[in-house]
Amino acid sequence: MWEPVLHNAFKVYRKYKKITTAIKGKKYNLWVADTLQKKRTGLSIINDLPKNWGMIFVYDHDVDNGFTMEKTKIPLTIIFLDKNFNVIDTFKCRPGQSGLLKPKNQKYRYVIEI
């Protein structure tokens, strides 16, 4: 009997909270990175991302630290949002891309990676 194989990301992030939101008219399921360890890990430990899935990084206050793709193995779009969920900046990133990514001269409260 055939059984579907669970996508590796579903195993890796099984204990994360999840939310669903619309981004540019598409419905996305996002794992919630709400601890320092989850934020440090992000999506860097998976080799592929299920369709319409991603991660949201949640901060208690506005921050301006940068994100890096150096250990990430998949292409991502990174969306920086303010406390009212307005888009501040967006970056299309390559796996292993070097350098810090963050909005210029503006703090953010949330980051979505899809």
All heavy atoms as an XYZ file, in Angstrom:
952
protein
N       0.840     -1.182      0.000
C       0.000      0.000      0.000
C       0.887      1.249      0.000
O       1.853      1.333      0.723
C      -0.888     -0.019      1.231
C      -1.700      1.222      1.250
S      -2.728      1.656      2.550
C      -3.536      0.786      3.483
N       0.534      2.211     -0.851
C       1.303      3.446     -0.961
C       0.974      4.383      0.186
O      -0.170      4.590      0.532
C       0.977      4.121     -2.286
C       1.741      5.391     -2.486
C       3.007      5.507     -2.945
C       1.288      6.709     -2.218
N       3.377      6.818     -2.993
C       2.325      7.589     -2.539
C       0.108      7.244     -1.728
C       2.229      8.959     -2.393
C       0.023      8.613     -1.593
C       1.067      9.447     -1.915
N       2.017      4.959      0.802
C       1.820      5.968      1.843
C       2.574      7.222      1.434
O       3.711      7.132      0.972
C       2.374      5.471      3.185
C       1.544      4.393      3.807
C       2.055      4.022      5.182
O       2.540      4.927      5.898
O       1.967      2.847      5.535
N       1.963      8.402      1.598
C       2.672      9.628      1.233
C       3.878      9.841      2.150
O       3.828      9.517      3.331
C       1.629     10.726      1.451
C       0.619     10.133      2.363
C       0.647      8.653      2.149
N       4.943     10.344      1.573
C       6.141     10.633      2.352
C       6.031     12.064      2.859
O       5.741     12.976      2.097
C       7.407     10.471      1.476
C       8.646     10.854      2.253
C       7.498      9.050      0.951
N       6.251     12.235      4.156
C       6.212     13.577      4.735
C       7.402     14.376      4.234
O       8.516     13.883      4.211
C       6.304     13.495      6.256
C       5.046     13.673      7.062
C       5.379     13.684      8.550
C       4.248     14.875      6.701
N       7.163     15.575      3.821
C       8.232     16.473      3.407
C       9.152     16.695      4.608
O       8.688     16.839      5.731
C       7.610     17.796      2.949
C       8.551     18.646      2.186
N       9.557     19.340      2.784
C       8.637     18.903      0.865
C      10.219     20.006      1.862
N       9.675     19.754      0.692
N      10.444     16.700      4.397
C      11.418     16.848      5.478
C      11.145     18.083      6.341
O      11.294     18.044      7.559
C      12.837     16.898      4.911
C      13.883     16.915      6.009
O      13.793     16.147      6.953
N      14.850     17.784      5.873
N      10.740     19.186      5.727
C      10.490     20.412      6.488
C       9.367     20.215      7.502
O       9.398     20.776      8.590
C      10.146     21.562      5.545
N       8.377     19.392      7.162
C       7.287     19.149      8.101
C       7.793     18.415      9.339
O       7.277     18.597     10.432
C       6.149     18.374      7.446
C       5.445     19.154      6.373
C       5.377     18.667      5.086
C       4.860     20.381      6.635
C       4.730     19.381      4.087
C       4.213     21.111      5.645
C       4.155     20.599      4.371
N       8.795     17.589      9.169
C       9.400     16.893     10.312
C      10.255     17.860     11.138
O      10.183     17.883     12.354
C      10.262     15.719      9.834
C       9.474     14.613      9.186
C      10.407     13.542      8.663
C       9.662     12.519      7.828
N      10.570     11.564      7.202
N      11.066     18.647     10.456
C      11.981     19.569     11.133
C      11.229     20.598     11.968
O      11.602     20.884     13.104
C      12.885     20.287     10.095
C      13.683     21.402     10.741
C      13.802     19.290      9.408
N      10.140     21.135     11.427
C       9.424     22.227     12.089
C       8.106     21.776     12.736
O       7.250     22.596     13.032
C       9.155     23.354     11.086
C      10.420     23.890     10.462
C      10.642     23.778      9.097
C      11.393     24.496     11.246
C      11.810     24.267      8.527
C      12.561     24.974     10.684
C      12.759     24.861      9.320
O      13.910     25.339      8.768
N       7.960     20.506     13.025
C       6.691     19.963     13.526
C       6.238     20.583     14.836
O       5.046     20.651     15.108
C       6.746     18.444     13.621
C       7.618     17.924     14.747
C       7.667     16.394     14.750
N       8.600     15.904     15.725
C       9.921     15.800     15.551
N      10.438     16.158     14.391
N      10.701     15.360     16.490
N       7.161     21.064     15.668
C       6.776     21.631     16.967
C       6.605     23.152     16.929
O       6.284     23.759     17.935
C       7.795     21.239     18.031
C       7.796     19.744     18.306
C       8.704     19.377     19.431
C       8.642     17.870     19.668
N       9.500     17.462     20.771
N       6.802     23.754     15.775
C       6.625     25.203     15.643
C       5.138     25.537     15.560
O       4.356     24.776     14.982
C       7.293     25.711     14.362
C       8.786     25.852     14.408
C       9.601     24.839     14.882
C       9.394     26.999     13.933
C      10.979     24.971     14.894
C      10.778     27.141     13.933
C      11.557     26.114     14.424
O      12.919     26.254     14.429
N       4.759     26.679     16.094
C       3.412     27.195     15.857
C       3.308     27.521     14.377
O       4.314     27.802     13.726
C       3.168     28.468     16.667
C       3.158     28.286     18.141
C       2.980     29.648     18.808
C       3.560     29.607     20.198
N       3.693     30.941     20.781
N       2.091     27.537     13.857
C       1.873     27.857     12.448
C       0.762     28.898     12.319
O      -0.180     28.900     13.100
C       1.469     26.605     11.675
C       2.558     25.566     11.568
C       2.081     24.341     10.862
C       1.854     23.101     11.665
N       2.347     22.906     12.959
N       0.910     29.772     11.335
C      -0.160     30.708     10.999
C      -0.378     30.636      9.498
O       0.482     30.165      8.754
C       0.157     32.159     11.425
C       1.361     32.723     10.668
C       0.350     32.267     12.935
C       1.507     34.220     10.784
N      -1.526     31.107      9.050
C      -1.838     31.176      7.631
C      -2.132     32.629      7.287
O      -2.820     33.317      8.033
C      -3.068     30.296      7.311
O      -2.764     28.956      7.703
C      -3.382     30.320      5.838
N      -1.585     33.092      6.166
C      -1.803     34.469      5.741
C      -1.772     34.547      4.216
O      -1.258     33.643      3.557
C      -0.741     35.415      6.351
O      -1.125     36.770      6.116
C       0.642     35.166      5.784
N      -2.303     35.611      3.680
C      -2.257     35.847      2.241
C      -1.112     36.809      1.936
O      -0.934     37.814      2.619
C      -3.568     36.429      1.746
N      -0.342     36.468      0.919
C       0.755     37.317      0.450
C       0.597     37.436     -1.057
O       0.656     36.431     -1.772
C       2.135     36.724      0.807
C       2.262     36.537      2.321
C       3.251     37.606      0.255
C       3.494     35.761      2.747
N       0.372     38.659     -1.531
C       0.154     38.920     -2.955
C      -0.911     37.987     -3.540
O      -0.738     37.420     -4.609
C       1.462     38.829     -3.732
C       2.429     39.941     -3.398
C       3.599     39.943     -4.334
C       4.480     41.137     -4.026
N       5.558     41.284     -4.989
N      -1.999     37.815     -2.796
C      -3.124     37.034     -3.277
C      -3.003     35.530     -3.130
O      -3.911     34.800     -3.482
N      -1.864     35.036     -2.622
C      -1.678     33.597     -2.409
C      -1.733     33.284     -0.924
O      -1.223     34.048     -0.102
C      -0.303     33.140     -2.923
C      -0.181     32.985     -4.384
C       1.186     32.396     -4.668
C       1.425     32.154     -6.122
N       2.783     31.639     -6.344
N      -2.307     32.151     -0.587
C      -2.374     31.710      0.801
C      -1.068     30.992      1.162
O      -0.622     30.101      0.432
C      -3.561     30.762      0.975
C      -3.741     30.252      2.370
C      -4.978     29.364      2.429
C      -4.848     28.358      3.529
N      -5.960     27.415      3.556
N      -0.448     31.412      2.275
C       0.781     30.791      2.756
C       0.599     30.297      4.181
O      -0.066     30.936      4.990
C       1.947     31.797      2.748
C       2.524     32.029      1.380
C       1.989     32.993      0.538
C       3.604     31.273      0.927
C       2.510     33.203     -0.726
C       4.129     31.485     -0.336
C       3.579     32.446     -1.154
O       4.098     32.647     -2.401
N       1.230     29.155      4.466
C       1.341     28.636      5.822
C       2.743     28.981      6.295
O       3.726     28.689      5.591
C       1.147     27.113      5.829
C      -0.222     26.743      5.324
O      -1.219     27.053      5.949
N      -0.276     26.098      4.165
N       2.845     29.596      7.457
C       4.140     30.051      7.961
C       4.432     29.440      9.321
O       3.608     29.503     10.235
C       4.147     31.575      8.093
C       3.821     32.378      6.833
C       3.729     33.860      7.177
C       4.837     32.126      5.736
N       5.624     28.845      9.437
C       6.091     28.414     10.747
C       6.538     29.666     11.491
O       7.135     30.572     10.906
C       7.258     27.451     10.608
C       6.871     26.123     10.025
C       6.122     25.152     10.627
C       7.209     25.615      8.738
N       5.978     24.081      9.788
C       6.633     24.331      8.619
C       7.944     26.119      7.670
C       6.780     23.548      7.487
C       8.079     25.338      6.546
C       7.501     24.069      6.457
N       6.275     29.737     12.788
C       6.566     30.928     13.582
C       7.895     30.761     14.311
O       8.041     29.872     15.154
C       5.426     31.212     14.592
C       5.751     32.439     15.425
C       4.095     31.373     13.867
N       8.851     31.621     13.980
C      10.133     31.672     14.681
C       9.995     32.719     15.779
O      10.109     33.916     15.524
C      11.259     32.022     13.716
N       9.704     32.256     16.995
C       9.415     33.175     18.094
C      10.378     33.046     19.266
O      10.153     33.620     20.322
C       7.967     32.984     18.563
C       7.647     31.542     18.925
O       8.547     30.671     18.850
O       6.484     31.281     19.275
N      11.462     32.299     19.074
C      12.507     32.213     20.092
C      13.833     32.544     19.420
O      13.955     32.474     18.188
C      12.601     30.810     20.716
O      13.075     29.890     19.709
C      11.263     30.345     21.292
N      14.827     32.871     20.211
C      16.146     33.208     19.662
C      16.705     32.047     18.843
O      17.225     32.248     17.739
C      17.108     33.596     20.784
C      18.493     34.043     20.346
C      18.417     35.233     19.407
C      19.343     34.381     21.560
N      16.598     30.826     19.339
C      17.130     29.662     18.625
C      16.408     29.453     17.292
O      17.036     29.196     16.272
C      17.038     28.405     19.478
C      17.660     27.188     18.816
C      19.123     27.391     18.452
O      19.906     27.896     19.242
N      19.501     27.021     17.242
N      15.088     29.581     17.285
C      14.332     29.409     16.041
C      14.702     30.489     15.034
O      14.801     30.232     13.828
C      12.828     29.447     16.317
C      12.314     28.223     17.046
C      10.847     28.379     17.366
C      10.307     27.206     18.163
N       8.897     27.401     18.543
N      14.936     31.705     15.516
C      15.321     32.803     14.614
C      16.712     32.574     14.047
O      16.965     32.857     12.873
C      15.251     34.138     15.357
C      13.830     34.548     15.680
C      13.810     35.752     16.594
C      12.398     36.014     17.089
N      12.348     36.933     18.204
N      17.620     32.071     14.867
C      18.983     31.799     14.383
C      18.990     30.700     13.328
O      19.755     30.748     12.378
C      19.885     31.400     15.542
C      20.314     32.552     16.382
C      21.271     32.114     17.458
N      21.712     33.262     18.227
C      22.230     33.192     19.434
N      22.380     32.027     20.025
N      22.606     34.284     20.059
N      18.142     29.697     13.514
C      18.084     28.566     12.596
C      17.337     28.926     11.319
O      17.793     28.621     10.222
C      17.399     27.364     13.273
O      18.109     27.045     14.468
C      17.348     26.161     12.354
N      16.193     29.581     11.462
C      15.394     29.966     10.301
C      15.126     28.789      9.381
O      14.836     27.683      9.828
N      15.254     29.014      8.100
C      15.044     27.959      7.106
C      16.360     27.389      6.579
O      16.390     26.723      5.551
C      14.208     28.513      5.937
C      12.773     28.905      6.293
C      12.099     29.619      5.118
C      11.967     27.689      6.712
N      17.449     27.619      7.309
C      18.777     27.208      6.836
C      19.026     25.706      6.913
O      19.989     25.222      6.321
C      19.869     27.939      7.619
O      19.883     27.505      8.969
N      18.191     24.957      7.613
C      18.479     23.534      7.802
C      17.690     22.611      6.872
O      17.738     21.396      7.022
C      18.259     23.118      9.276
C      16.832     23.420      9.721
C      19.273     23.797     10.170
C      16.496     22.940     11.120
N      16.976     23.185      5.911
C      16.232     22.338      4.978
C      16.778     22.502      3.564
O      17.380     23.518      3.230
C      14.718     22.645      5.012
C      14.429     24.100      4.666
C      14.130     22.253      6.376
C      12.962     24.418      4.512
N      16.571     21.459      2.753
C      17.072     21.466      1.376
C      16.032     21.915      0.362
O      16.366     22.210     -0.775
C      17.588     20.076      0.991
C      18.819     19.714      1.785
O      19.671     20.552      2.041
N      18.906     18.466      2.196
N      14.773     21.899      0.751
C      13.721     22.421     -0.111
C      12.530     22.813      0.753
O      12.395     22.376      1.886
C      13.333     21.444     -1.211
C      12.861     20.097     -0.699
O      13.128     19.749      0.456
O      12.195     19.377     -1.465
N      11.709     23.684      0.216
C      10.587     24.263      0.945
C       9.286     23.831      0.271
O       9.145     23.982     -0.941
C      10.714     25.792      0.923
C       9.778     26.610      1.785
C       9.951     26.298      3.268
C      10.028     28.094      1.551
N       8.346     23.292      1.051
C       7.064     22.905      0.440
C       6.382     24.120     -0.194
O       6.537     25.251      0.277
C       6.245     22.392      1.623
C       7.226     22.092      2.696
C       8.380     23.023      2.479
N       5.620     23.873     -1.250
C       4.904     24.946     -1.948
C       3.974     25.679     -0.971
O       3.252     25.056     -0.194
C       4.103     24.362     -3.106
C       3.417     25.403     -3.937
C       2.694     24.791     -5.113
C       2.021     25.910     -5.877
N       1.502     25.472     -7.137
N       3.996     27.015     -1.043
C       3.155     27.890     -0.219
C       3.424     27.762      1.279
O       2.524     27.964      2.093
C       1.670     27.689     -0.529
C       1.338     28.084     -1.955
O       2.056     28.853     -2.584
N       0.284     27.546     -2.481
N       4.653     27.438      1.630
C       5.081     27.414      3.026
C       6.243     28.375      3.192
O       6.936     28.719      2.237
C       5.511     26.004      3.448
C       4.355     25.151      3.815
C       3.558     24.438      2.973
C       3.847     24.941      5.132
N       2.583     23.792      3.685
C       2.732     24.074      5.008
C       4.210     25.385      6.400
C       1.992     23.649      6.111
C       3.483     24.960      7.497
C       2.379     24.106      7.339
N       6.461     28.824      4.419
C       7.566     29.710      4.735
C       7.683     29.875      6.233
O       7.214     29.043      7.005
N       8.311     30.964      6.648
C       8.526     31.214      8.069
C       8.316     32.698      8.349
O       8.663     33.545      7.528
C       9.936     30.796      8.474
C      10.238     30.914      9.956
S      11.790     30.105     10.420
C      11.275     28.384     10.378
N       7.750     32.983      9.522
C       7.639     34.361      9.980
C       8.463     34.509     11.252
O       8.380     33.666     12.155
C       6.176     34.809     10.188
C       6.132     36.297     10.574
C       5.450     33.922     11.189
C       4.746     36.924     10.516
N       9.270     35.541     11.298
C      10.088     35.867     12.465
C       9.376     36.989     13.209
O       9.068     38.024     12.615
C      11.477     36.331     12.025
C      12.239     35.278     11.263
C      11.919     34.965      9.949
C      13.276     34.591     11.872
C      12.607     33.989      9.249
C      13.987     33.611     11.175
C      13.646     33.310      9.866
N       9.118     36.759     14.484
C       8.323     37.687     15.284
C       9.207     38.291     16.376
O       9.838     37.558     17.142
C       7.115     36.953     15.921
C       6.313     37.893     16.785
C       6.250     36.321     14.844
N       9.223     39.619     16.446
C      10.003     40.339     17.459
C       9.053     41.112     18.370
O       8.014     41.600     17.924
C      10.995     41.291     16.783
C      12.016     40.556     15.953
C      11.785     40.302     14.602
C      13.189     40.082     16.515
C      12.699     39.595     13.840
C      14.116     39.379     15.751
C      13.859     39.145     14.426
O      14.764     38.437     13.667
N       9.413     41.233     19.647
C       8.585     41.941     20.630
C       8.625     43.456     20.458
O       7.760     44.160     20.951
C       9.038     41.601     22.053
C       8.802     40.141     22.386
O       7.857     39.538     21.838
O       9.574     39.600     23.193
N       9.661     43.940     19.796
C       9.830     45.377     19.583
C      10.524     45.576     18.229
O      10.994     44.614     17.627
C      10.656     45.993     20.725
C      12.005     45.361     20.872
N      12.199     44.162     21.536
C      13.218     45.732     20.408
C      13.484     43.845     21.480
N      14.121     44.762     20.802
N      10.577     46.799     17.750
C      11.228     47.084     16.477
C      12.722     46.799     16.577
O      13.355     47.128     17.586
C      11.004     48.539     16.082
C       9.548     48.827     15.755
O       8.775     47.873     15.555
O       9.187     50.014     15.690
N      13.274     46.168     15.541
C      14.694     45.807     15.507
C      15.290     46.223     14.169
O      14.572     46.531     13.218
C      14.887     44.288     15.735
C      14.423     43.866     17.118
C      14.180     43.475     14.670
N      16.626     46.202     14.099
C      17.289     46.513     12.834
C      18.452     45.574     12.531
O      19.319     45.893     11.734
C      17.751     47.974     12.809
C      18.828     48.274     13.832
O      19.159     47.407     14.655
O      19.348     49.405     13.802
N      18.460     44.394     13.153
C      19.526     43.440     12.869
C      19.349     42.869     11.459
O      18.267     42.889     10.902
C      19.559     42.317     13.912
C      18.215     41.664     14.147
O      17.267     42.329     14.536
N      18.118     40.381     13.906
N      20.443     42.380     10.891
C      20.416     41.884      9.533
C      20.205     40.382      9.441
O      20.452     39.646     10.391
N      19.744     39.934      8.286
C      19.574     38.519      7.991
C      20.660     38.107      7.011
O      21.133     38.915      6.216
C      18.196     38.273      7.355
C      17.083     38.108      8.342
C      16.775     39.123      9.232
C      16.352     36.941      8.390
C      15.759     38.987     10.142
C      15.334     36.788      9.305
C      15.030     37.806     10.185
N      21.043     36.837      7.053
C      22.041     36.330      6.131
C      21.543     35.049      5.469
O      20.757     34.310      6.048
C      23.388     36.061      6.843
O      24.319     35.568      5.879
C      23.253     35.058      7.967
N      22.004     34.816      4.260
C      21.648     33.610      3.501
C      22.829     32.649      3.409
O      22.754     31.645      2.718
C      21.224     34.012      2.080
C      19.926     34.749      1.969
S      18.503     33.694      2.216
C      18.609     32.593      0.802
N      23.915     32.939      4.097
C      25.159     32.197      3.922
C      25.022     30.692      4.157
O      25.668     29.907      3.489
C      26.251     32.798      4.797
C      26.670     34.160      4.288
C      27.673     34.867      5.178
O      28.104     34.291      6.189
O      28.012     36.017      4.847
N      24.194     30.271      5.098
C      24.021     28.836      5.374
C      22.748     28.268      4.759
O      22.461     27.090      4.896
C      24.018     28.590      6.879
C      25.326     28.915      7.546
C      25.261     28.638      9.033
C      26.567     29.037      9.700
N      26.489     28.854     11.153
N      21.988     29.101      4.066
C      20.710     28.680      3.507
C      20.917     28.002      2.153
O      21.684     28.481      1.323
C      19.778     29.899      3.371
O      19.684     30.529      4.646
C      18.390     29.483      2.925
N      20.221     26.886      1.958
C      20.417     26.064      0.768
C      19.349     26.263     -0.301
O      19.372     25.611     -1.340
C      20.432     24.594      1.186
C      21.498     24.265      2.206
C      21.298     22.846      2.743
C      22.167     22.620      3.945
N      21.443     22.588      5.199
N      18.377     27.144     -0.040
C      17.263     27.345     -0.970
C      17.104     28.837     -1.279
O      17.447     29.679     -0.450
C      15.947     26.789     -0.386
C      15.643     27.422      0.986
C      15.991     25.276     -0.293
C      14.330     27.020      1.616
N      16.602     29.181     -2.460
C      16.313     30.594     -2.746
C      15.112     31.038     -1.919
O      14.181     30.261     -1.687
C      15.999     30.608     -4.236
C      15.576     29.219     -4.558
C      16.269     28.308     -3.579
N      15.125     32.268     -1.456
C      14.038     32.802     -0.636
C      13.727     34.238     -1.022
O      14.614     34.971     -1.469
C      14.412     32.792      0.847
C      14.578     31.446      1.539
C      15.154     31.633      2.932
C      13.246     30.721      1.608
N      12.495     34.621     -0.802
C      12.121     36.023     -0.811
C      11.965     36.410      0.652
O      11.276     35.723      1.408
C      10.796     36.244     -1.568
O      10.988     35.863     -2.935
C      10.363     37.704     -1.497
N      12.621     37.484      1.056
C      12.567     37.956      2.437
C      11.812     39.275      2.453
O      12.171     40.216      1.736
C      13.979     38.130      3.029
C      14.734     36.795      2.978
C      13.898     38.645      4.469
C      16.169     36.872      3.475
N      10.746     39.313      3.257
C       9.866     40.476      3.327
C       9.939     41.060      4.736
O       9.620     40.367      5.708
C       8.411     40.082      3.003
C       8.340     39.361      1.647
C       7.497     41.306      3.030
C       7.037     38.619      1.421
N      10.353     42.315      4.852
C      10.425     43.007      6.141
C       9.161     43.830      6.344
O       8.747     44.566      5.442
C      11.654     43.920      6.181
C      12.961     43.168      6.209
C      13.584     42.772      5.038
C      13.572     42.859      7.417
C      14.779     42.073      5.056
C      14.767     42.163      7.455
C      15.371     41.765      6.273
N       8.555     43.713      7.531
C       7.287     44.375      7.830
C       7.395     45.220      9.096
O       8.116     44.854     10.031
C       6.188     43.325      8.056
C       5.999     42.304      6.938
C       5.285     41.083      7.450
C       5.224     42.933      5.811
N       6.639     46.311      9.151
C       6.612     47.120     10.366
C       5.585     46.541     11.345
O       4.964     45.505     11.069
C       6.346     48.600     10.059
C       4.954     48.888      9.517
O       4.039     48.031      9.623
O       4.761     49.999      8.982
N       5.383     47.216     12.473
C       4.492     46.699     13.515
C       3.035     46.612     13.069
O       2.244     45.876     13.646
C       4.604     47.536     14.785
C       4.111     48.963     14.632
C       4.294     49.732     15.911
C       3.849     51.169     15.732
N       4.105     51.944     16.933
N       2.671     47.332     12.000
C       1.312     47.290     11.451
C       1.203     46.368     10.235
O       0.227     46.420      9.506
C       0.853     48.704     11.081
C       0.800     49.601     12.296
O       0.277     49.221     13.338
N       1.354     50.794     12.179
N       2.230     45.566     10.012
C       2.302     44.608      8.905
C       2.387     45.276      7.532
O       2.051     44.671      6.517
C       1.141     43.603      8.942
C       1.196     42.709     10.151
C       0.424     43.001     11.266
C       2.021     41.600     10.184
C       0.476     42.200     12.395
C       2.080     40.784     11.307
C       1.298     41.086     12.411
N       2.868     46.523      7.483
C       3.137     47.181      6.205
C       4.506     46.740      5.707
O       5.460     46.672      6.487
C       3.126     48.704      6.373
C       1.768     49.208      6.790
O       0.758     48.888      6.184
N       1.730     49.997      7.854
N       4.615     46.465      4.414
C       5.887     46.042      3.840
C       6.850     47.223      3.820
O       6.536     48.293      3.300
C       5.697     45.481      2.410
C       7.040     45.170      1.772
C       4.803     44.247      2.437
N       8.025     47.004      4.397
C       9.088     48.012      4.417
C      10.059     47.775      3.259
O      10.460     48.700      2.563
C       9.862     47.971      5.744
C       8.938     48.318      6.909
C      11.072     48.887      5.708
C       9.569     48.083      8.266
N      10.448     46.500      3.075
C      11.425     46.168      2.039
C      11.310     44.686      1.707
O      10.854     43.891      2.537
C      12.842     46.482      2.520
C      13.777     46.885      1.396
O      13.440     46.637      0.216
O      14.843     47.451      1.686
N      11.733     44.318      0.513
C      11.696     42.931      0.052
C      13.004     42.623     -0.667
O      13.503     43.461     -1.423
C      10.518     42.704     -0.919
O       9.306     43.053     -0.255
C      10.435     41.263     -1.365
N      13.542     41.434     -0.433
C      14.770     40.993     -1.092
C      14.553     39.610     -1.696
O      14.022     38.724     -1.040
C      15.927     40.885     -0.090
C      16.332     42.187      0.524
C      15.736     42.630      1.699
C      17.320     42.969     -0.053
C      16.104     43.829      2.281
C      17.693     44.180      0.524
C      17.089     44.607      1.692
N      14.951     39.422     -2.951
C      14.983     38.090     -3.573
C      16.403     37.587     -3.399
O      17.358     38.242     -3.832
C      14.626     38.181     -5.050
C      13.199     38.610     -5.269
C      12.550     37.684     -6.254
C      11.123     38.139     -6.478
N      10.192     37.131     -6.135
N      16.547     36.423     -2.743
C      17.875     35.956     -2.335
C      18.222     34.597     -2.934
O      17.355     33.751     -3.135
C      17.919     35.852     -0.819
S      17.477     37.389      0.007
N      19.515     34.423     -3.162
C      20.060     33.164     -3.658
C      20.603     32.335     -2.498
O      21.056     32.889     -1.497
C      21.201     33.433     -4.631
C      20.824     34.211     -5.860
C      22.028     34.501     -6.750
N      23.228     34.936     -6.035
C      23.473     36.191     -5.644
N      22.615     37.156     -5.873
N      24.601     36.493     -5.019
N      20.616     31.009     -2.645
C      21.234     30.176     -1.620
C      22.696     30.568     -1.433
O      23.408     30.830     -2.404
C      21.141     28.754     -2.186
C      20.073     28.820     -3.227
C      20.087     30.223     -3.755
N      23.130     30.654     -0.190
C      24.522     30.962      0.100
C      24.942     32.395     -0.155
O      26.125     32.734     -0.047
N      24.016     33.253     -0.486
C      24.325     34.658     -0.768
C      25.016     35.286      0.440
O      24.612     35.095      1.574
C      23.019     35.389     -1.078
C      23.180     36.850     -1.423
C      21.841     37.468     -1.821
O      21.003     36.807     -2.426
N      21.649     38.720     -1.477
N      26.082     36.049      0.198
C      26.808     36.672      1.303
C      26.278     38.075      1.582
O      25.576     38.662      0.759
C      28.305     36.724      0.999
O      28.534     37.528     -0.141
N      26.617     38.580      2.733
C      26.212     39.923      3.123
C      24.964     39.928      3.975
O      24.198     38.964      3.999
N      24.775     41.037      4.697
C      23.603     41.200      5.546
C      22.461     41.842      4.775
O      22.683     42.766      3.993
C      23.936     42.060      6.767
C      24.767     41.401      7.854
C      25.027     42.392      8.990
C      24.086     40.162      8.393
N      21.269     41.366      5.030
C      20.071     41.898      4.396
C      19.203     42.556      5.454
O      18.871     41.928      6.462
C      19.281     40.771      3.731
C      20.049     39.971      2.701
C      19.370     38.647      2.456
C      20.166     40.760      1.426
N      18.873     43.829      5.239
C      17.962     44.540      6.128
C      17.552     45.837      5.459
O      18.254     46.346      4.588
C      18.592     44.799      7.494
C      19.774     45.749      7.496
C      20.283     45.929      8.914
C      21.399     46.941      8.974
N      21.790     47.210     10.346
N      16.403     46.370      5.859
C      15.981     47.649      5.287
C      16.954     48.756      5.668
O      17.514     48.747      6.770
C      14.616     47.899      5.934
C      14.181     46.590      6.477
C      15.431     45.821      6.781
N      17.150     49.703      4.773
C      18.031     50.833      5.071
C      17.303     51.851      5.928
O      16.194     52.268      5.608
C      18.496     51.502      3.780
C      19.451     50.654      3.013
C      20.015     51.397      1.841
C      20.970     50.456      1.121
N      21.783     51.091      0.169
N      17.921     52.236      7.014
C      17.439     53.325      7.876
C      16.032     53.134      8.415
O      15.340     54.108      8.670
C      17.522     54.669      7.138
C      18.908     54.942      6.611
O      19.894     54.707      7.306
N      18.991     55.413      5.393
N      15.576     51.890      8.542
C      14.246     51.671      9.101
C      14.223     50.357      9.876
O      14.709     49.333      9.407
C      13.189     51.643      8.004
C      11.792     51.715      8.546
C      10.789     52.024      7.457
O      11.132     52.237      6.304
N       9.521     52.048      7.820
N      13.648     50.405     11.058
C      13.512     49.206     11.874
C      12.271     48.434     11.426
O      11.409     48.966     10.735
C      13.406     49.577     13.351
C      14.690     50.188     13.883
C      14.597     50.457     15.360
C      15.926     51.003     15.858
N      15.936     51.122     17.317
N      12.227     47.170     11.828
C      11.104     46.313     11.453
C      10.659     45.499     12.658
O      11.362     45.391     13.654
C      11.476     45.401     10.276
C      12.680     44.544     10.557
C      12.540     43.297     11.154
C      13.964     44.978     10.247
C      13.643     42.510     11.431
C      15.070     44.200     10.512
C      14.909     42.969     11.116
O      15.996     42.196     11.397
N       9.481     44.876     12.575
C       8.930     44.073     13.667
C       8.760     42.605     13.269
O       8.826     41.723     14.097
C       7.577     44.643     14.082
C       6.876     43.951     15.229
C       7.421     44.293     16.601
N       7.452     45.683     16.899
C       6.579     46.336     17.655
N       5.576     45.686     18.196
N       6.717     47.639     17.869
N       8.536     42.359     11.972
C       8.316     41.000     11.470
C       9.115     40.793     10.182
O       9.345     41.740      9.440
C       6.824     40.768     11.144
C       5.899     41.082     12.278
C       5.268     42.317     12.351
C       5.664     40.157     13.295
C       4.413     42.628     13.403
C       4.827     40.462     14.355
C       4.198     41.695     14.391
O       3.362     42.003     15.445
N       9.490     39.541      9.947
C      10.148     39.165      8.693
C       9.497     37.878      8.220
O       9.316     36.946      8.999
C      11.663     38.965      8.879
C      12.295     38.517      7.576
C      12.322     40.231      9.393
N       9.165     37.843      6.947
C       8.613     36.635      6.350
C       9.595     36.128      5.308
O      10.091     36.900      4.488
C       7.236     36.894      5.701
C       6.217     37.282      6.779
C       6.771     35.672      4.908
C       4.860     37.662      6.230
N       9.880     34.825      5.354
C      10.689     34.175      4.334
C       9.814     33.174      3.596
O       9.196     32.299      4.215
C      11.878     33.445      4.962
C      12.889     34.356      5.584
C      14.100     33.644      6.147
O      14.042     32.403      6.365
O      15.108     34.312      6.372
N       9.733     33.329      2.271
C       8.959     32.399      1.435
C       9.781     32.025      0.215
O      10.736     32.704     -0.127
C       7.591     32.963      0.999
C       7.745     34.341      0.366
C       6.646     33.009      2.169
C       6.471     34.933     -0.189
